[in-house]
Amino acid sequence: MPILHVILPGDIDDPASPSGGNGYDRRICAGLAEAGWSVREHGVPGAWPDPTPAERTALAQVLAGLPDAALVLIDGLVASVVPDALTAHSRRLRLVALVHLPRDDDSEASALDAATAVVATSTWTRDALLRRYALPAHRVHVAAPGVDPAPPAPGSPTGSALLCVAAVAAHKGHDVLVEALAAVADRSFTLTCVGPLHREPEFVERLRDRIATHRLGDRVRLTGPLTGAGLDAAYAAADLLVHPSRGETYGMVVTEALARGVPVLATTVGGLPDTLGHTAAGERPGLLVPPDDPSALAAALRRWLDDAALRTALRQAARQRRSTLHDWTSTVALITTALKEAST
């Protein structure tokens, strides 16, 4: 049985702080164990990617304690900011960096140079890494997130139930969404925002102020994080997922919505257009708008809310897109290939 050491952010299982990266890491660890790997997890507490000196030292001690020639998968949130620690063990360990979000800085460049292999969680991320750093293409692999099958959401006749699933933080664009909703306040809608509220408290406070100023308090709800049955229920009740992000490498919530046949309104940033994808017939299962543009987002929302034929067409496309989504078994197989190549 092959042994794999996995170095993870210490908050990976914190229910108050769910994230796409943590969810990906957890599914990969479980999938590799099911596939026959002996997975040995090493959670490293810290404010990654901004660790204290003591937290850096603790990470270095974890690496120093691993046996020679050990195969080590290390989350990029940790790996990209500790190049010295990785370089110190690059000849002794077989290090594989798992990059969710490129940092585009000298620290990450040095860290990835010390790795035996790199796994990117989207094609967009791989292309970005190859553009930014002098990495041999054969060392950079792609293992995009999978998605679990789910029953289709019924949808409502009016399409008025809007859902946003993301940490409430500036880079996710909730402020743009609230301004867009204010511009269509004469339409009927509700918005449920699911995601942690503690990461940028000042932003959340400003967002609540804008919601109140626009008199949307009875129509916009910030639930905080939901997992399991609670999150499933939120998707099941949704007509449209709205993802106004200012930056995204993949966007797991997009495929989670599509797995339920829920159309998506997203921005044209990063990997989101690829994640939204097309049906076999070439139809988009949703709408794309420029980032940071409340007017464009409002126009798209107006189209969705006003045009029953558009809603029907997008729902049909979303249900067809379900059959083209990959499950987590495929992701684990891609990770396995990268790990085996790194271990030879």
N, C-alpha and C positions, 0 to 999 in steps of 0.2 A: 504494500500500500504506500503510494508516494506521500511524502510529508510536505505540507505547505504552511509556512508561517505567514500570517496576515496581520499587518499593523494598521490599526483603525483609530479614527478619532474617538476619544473617550465617551462622547455623547451619542454614540451610534444608536443606542436603544432607549434614549430619553423620549418618552411619549410627549413631552412638552415641546420638543424641538424636532419634529419629523422633517426630513428633506429628501429630495430625489437622490442625492448622493448617498445618504445613509441607507435609504431603502434599497438602492442598487447593491451596496456593499453587503447588506444582510442577505439579500437573495443569492448573491454569488457565493457567499460562504456556505449557505445551506445547500445550494445546488452542487457545489464541488464535493461537499461531504457525501451527498447522496450518490455522486458519481464515483465514489471510492477513494477520494483523497482524505488523508488525515489532516484536517484543518486545525491549526493551533492559533487561536486569536490572541493578539496582544493589543488591548485597548490602551491608548496613551492619552490621559487627561490633559487638557490644555485649551487655551483660547485660539485654537488653530483657525486660520493661518497666521495668527499673531501670538505665538507662544512666549512665555516669560523665559528668562535664562534657566530657571530651575526646570521648566517643562522641556526645554531643549536637552538639558542634561539627562533627564529621565528617559527621553527617546534614545539618546546615545547609549545609555546603559542597556536598554532593551536590545539594540542591535549588537552590542558587545557580548551579550549573553547568549546569542544564537550560535549554533555549532558551525564550524567551517563547512563551506559548500552548501549551506542551507538555501533553499529556494524561498524567497521572501516577496510577497505581494504587499506593497505599501500604498495606501491611499494618497492621492496627489495633494490633498489638503494639508497633509503632513509632509510628504516627500519634497514638495516644491519649495519649501522654506528652510530646509535643513541640508543644503548641499554639502557642507563640511562633514556632517555625520555620515552621509551616504558615501562620499568620496573615501572616507577613512576605512570603509569596509567593502569597497567596490571590487577589490581583488579577492576578498575572502568569501563574500556572499554573492549569490545570484539574485540581484535586485530587480524587481519588476515594478515600475511605477504605474499606478492606475490614475489617469488624469480625467477628471470630470470637467474642469473649467480651467483653461490655460491662463496663466498669470502674465505672460509676456514680459518677463524681467530677467535680469542676469542671474538671480538666485535660482529660478526654475531652469534656466539654461544649464547651469552647472549641475543641478540635481539630476536632470534627465541625461546628461552626458555620463554621469556615474552609473546609470542603470544599465543592466544587461538588455532589457527590453522595456517598451512602453506600451500600455494598453490605453487607447482613447475610447471614450464611451459614445462617440458619434463620428461619422465620416467628416463632419464639419470640424470637429476638434482635431482629428488627425491632420487634416489639410492645414489647419491653423498652426499646429506644431511644426509641420514640415516647412511652412513658409517662414516661421519666426526663428527656428533654430537649425543648426547644422547637424541634423539627425539623419542617419541612413534610413531610407524609406523601409527597408526590410525589417528594421527593428521596431517599427511603430505599427501596432495592430489595432483593429477596430472591433469592439464588442458592444454593440448598441443594446440598450435596455430591452428586456422583454415586457410582456404584459399578460396578466391573467385573463382568461376568458370570463365574460360576465353576461348576464341576461340583458337584453336590450331595454333601455329606458322607454317607457310608454310615450312620453312627450305630451304636451297639452295643446289644445287647438290654437291658443293664442301665442304660444312660444314665449311667454312672458317670464318664465323662471330662469334667471341667469345665474351662473355659478362661476366663481373664480377660486381656484385652488392654488395657493402660493403663500409663502411667508409674507406678511404685510410689511414690506420694506420698499425703499425707493426704487431699487432696480427692477422690481416686479411691476411697477407702473400703476399701482392702485390709484394714485392721484390723477393720472390721465383718465382712468376709467370713471372716476367720480365726476370730473369735469364733462366728460362725454355724456354721462347719464343726466347731468343737469341740463344739457342741451336737448335731450329728448324727454324731459320731465312731463310733457303733455301726453306721452304714451303710457300704457299700462305695463309695468314690469316690477319685479323684485330681484334683488341681487343678494346672494349668499356668498360671503367671502370666508373661505376656510383656510386657516393657516396660522402659524405662531404670531403672537402680537408683541413679544418681548425683545425681538432682535434690534429694532430701531424705535424705541419708545417715543422719541420726539417726532418722528415721521408719523407714527400712529396717532399721536395727539393732534398734529396738524390735519391729518386725514379726517379725524372725527369732527374737527372744527369745520372743515369744508363740507362734510355731509350735513352738518347742522345748518350752515349758512345757506346751502341749496335746498333746505327743507326736505331732505331725503331720508331722515332718520327712521321713518316708518316703512321704508322700502329697501334700505341697505342694512344688512346685518353682518357684523363681524363675529364669527363664532369662536375664534381661536382654533387650535389644531383639532382635527378629527382623524381617527384611525378606525380600522376594522369595520364593524357594522355601521357605525356612525357615518364614516366616509362613503361607504357603499350607498347608504340611504340618500346622502346628498347628491351623488351622481344620478341615482334612480329618479330623483325628483326634478332633475335639471332638463331644460329644453336646449340650452346653449352654454358651452363652456367659453368664457371670455378670458383670454390670456394676454394682457397688454404689456408684456415684459419689454424692458429696454435692452436686455441681453440674455441669450439662452443658448446653450450648446446643443441641447436635445429637446427637453420639455416632456418629461414622462407623463405629466397630467394630460397632455394632448392624446397620447395613445390610450390612457386610462378612460378618457371620455369616448374615444372612438370605439373602444372595446364594448361599449354599451350603446353604440349607435347614436351618440350625442354629437351633433356638429360642433365645430370649433371656430371661434373668431380670435385670431392671433395676429402677432406682428411679424414683419418680414425680417426678423433679426436672427443671426446665427443659424442654428440648425432647425429652427421651427418650420420653415417651408418644407424641408425634407421629411420631418416627422409627421406633419399633416399629410403629406403625400397625395396620392391620387388613387382612384379606383382602377380596376383593370381596364375600364373604358376611358380612362384619362380625366375623370371628373374630380375636382377638389371637393372633399367632404367638409367644407367650411369656407371661411373668408379670411383674407390676409390684408392688413393695413400697415402703413408705415409706423414705426415706433414714435412715441413722444408727440403724438399728433391727435389732440382731442377731437378736432373737427372731423378728421378721417374716421376715427373710431365711432363718433356719433353718427356719421352718415351710414356706416355699416350696420350699426345697431338699428337705425331707422329702417333700413332695407329689410332687416330680419323681422322686425316687429310689424311692419306694414304689409309685407308681401307674403301671403299664404302659399303661393306657388313656389316661391324661393325656399321657404321653410320645408316644404314637401320634398323638393329636389335635393336639398342639402341633407335632409334626414335619410333619404334613400341612398345617397352617396356614402354617408357615414356608416350605414348598415352594410353596404357592400365593402367598404374599407375594412370592416371587422375581419373578413376572411383572409386578408393579406397581412395581418399583423403577426409578428413573431412572438413566440412564448419564451419563457426564461430558459428552457432547455437549450434553445439555440444560442442564447447568450453564454451559457455555461460552456457549451461546446467550443465557442470561439475563444473564450478565456483559456480553456484547457489547451488548445493549440498553441497559444502564445506562451503559456507556462512550460509546455513540453519543449518548445524550441529554445526557451531560455535556459532550460536545465541540461541541454546537450552540449 
